[in-house]
Every structure is written in C-alpha cells, then in structure tokens.
C-alpha cells in the first residue's frame, strides 16, 4: 500500500456557479430593432490556492450582444470548482490547473450561458468548444517570447 504522503491526488471537491449577471440596459426599445446582432465572447481563467493542496479554479465567460452599437444584452457567468491536488510534481501542477481543471468546469459554464440567454427571451448563445491545452501552450510561448522562462501561472 502506498504512503498517503506520496500518492498523487487529483479530486473534484465541488463544481459551482460563483457569479452570474444578466443586463439588458436598452430594453425594451432595442428589442424592436430588426438588425442582426453582433456577439462578442471573452473567456478568462483564474486559479487561486484555498489551503494546502486545495485550489479554486474558475472560468468566466462574458457575452456582449449589440445591435447598432447599443447593448442588446450582456451575460457574465463565472463557473468555479474546488480541486484537491496533492503530491503532483511541480512541472505538472500548472498544466493540471490550466488545462485539466478548466476542461471539467467549462461544460457547466456553456450550459449556464445558453440557459440564461434562453430564459432572458433570446436565442441561446452556445459557447464553442475550447482547447485549453492549446490556450495553455500559447500562453507558455508568449511568456517565453517575452523572455520570461518561468512557468506561467494562471491568475
């Protein structure tokens, strides 16, 4: 039997909706517009240690939909998870936090954004699949190009 002090641990403690906001600042007048809306989607990742071996990782989606330079609706949702990550080699910690954890959280975020848009009376906005490994590798390359050889941290 392996010693508990050396056995690698990666467990989901909880996945939860941390923040949700819906704004329709120009309603009801903007709802009468017949123009095609422009949709802008931004994603952000954050990771913070909670206590020894426990991390909170979150993915935030901001969806801004405009018609003729006026906001039709704005949705911001932050889906988070608490993960127990112990006895993992240092060189593997950042990929776990920056790739594996967001991949677990993201499907929940996609469902929430779609549901909120529908409940607000709009067609659902379905967030595209995201390759978090490619995002992580791009971030590493950007930091290396900037002359910083340190491992990237996702904040």
N, C-alpha and C positions, 0 to 999 in steps of 0.2 A: 504494500500500500504506500502510495506516495505521501511525502510530508506536505501538510497543508501550507507550509511557508514557501514551497517551491512549485506547487501545482498551478499552472496558468488558469486564471478565472476570467471569463467574459460572460456576464449575465445581465439581462434586462431586468431592472428593478421595477420600472414603471414607464409608460408612454402616456403623455397627457397634453392637452391643449393649454398652452401657457398664456396666450393672448389672442384676442380676436377683435377686429374692428371693421365696421362697415359704415361708409359715409356716402350719402347721395346729396351733396351740397347744392345742386342746381335743380332738384326735383321740386315741383312736378313739371316745370316748363321744359326742361331738357328732354323729358320723356316724349314730348310731341315732335322732336326732331326726327327727320326721316333719313339723315345721312348715316353712312356706315361708320360705326365707332372704331377708334384706334385703341388697341390693347397693348399695354406695356407691362411686362412681368419682370420683377427682380427677385433674386434669391440671395439669402445671406445665411452663413453658418456661424455658430458660436459654440464654444466649449469652455466650461469652467469646472475646476475641481470643487467638489462639495465638501468632501472629507477624504481621509486617506483611502485611496483605491476606489472612490466613488466620484463619478463625473456626470455633469448635466450637459447634454449636447442638444442644441436646438437648430431648427431650420425655419427661417422666416421667409414667407412669400408676400410680396407687395404687388398687387394687381391694380393698375390705374387704367381706367377706360375713359376716353374722352371723345366728344363729338364737337367739332368746330372749336377747338381749343378750350372747351368747357368740360369740367369733370362730370361724367355721367355717374360713375361710381368708383369707389376706392375700397379695396379689401386688403387688410393686412392681417395675416394669421401667423402665429408662431407655435409650432409643434415642437415639443421637447421630450426628452427621455432621460431617465436616470439609469446609468450603467455602472455595474461593478466590474472594474478592470484591475486585476492584480497579477503580479508575478509574470508580467509580459516584458520581454527585452525592450530597452529604451528605443531602439531603432524601429520597433514595431508599434509603439504607442501612438504616434501621430497618425500613421495610416489607419489604425483602428478607429481613432477618434474622428478623423477626417473623411473616412470612406465607409467603414462598416456601420458605424452608428447612424450617420445621415441616411444610409440606404434603408435602415429599419424604420426610421421616423417618417421619411418622405411620403410613402403611400397614404399615411393618415392625413398628412397635410394636403395632398392632392384631393382627397375625398372631402375634406372640410371646405376648401376653397370652392369646389364645384357646388357643394350643398348650399353654402351661404349665397352664392350668386343666384341659384335657383330660387331659394326662399325669398330673396330680395325682388323677385319678379323678372329676372334677366335670364337669358340662355346660360347654361353652365359654362364656366371657364375651366377647361381641362388642362392642367399643367402638364407639360411634356415630360417624358421620362428624362432623368438626369443621370449622366455617367459621373458619379462622384469620384471615381478613380481618375478619370481624365481631368476633372477640375483640380484635384489634389496634385497631380503631376504637373499641370500647368502652373499652379502656384509655386511648386518647388522650382520649376525652370525660371520663373520670374524672379524669385529670390536669388537663385544662382547667378542670373544675368545681372542683377543689381550688385553683385559682388559679396553677397551675404551667403556664406557656406553653411550656416546653421540650419538645422531642421526647421521647417516652417511650423508655426503654431497657429491654430485656427481660433480666432477670437471673435 
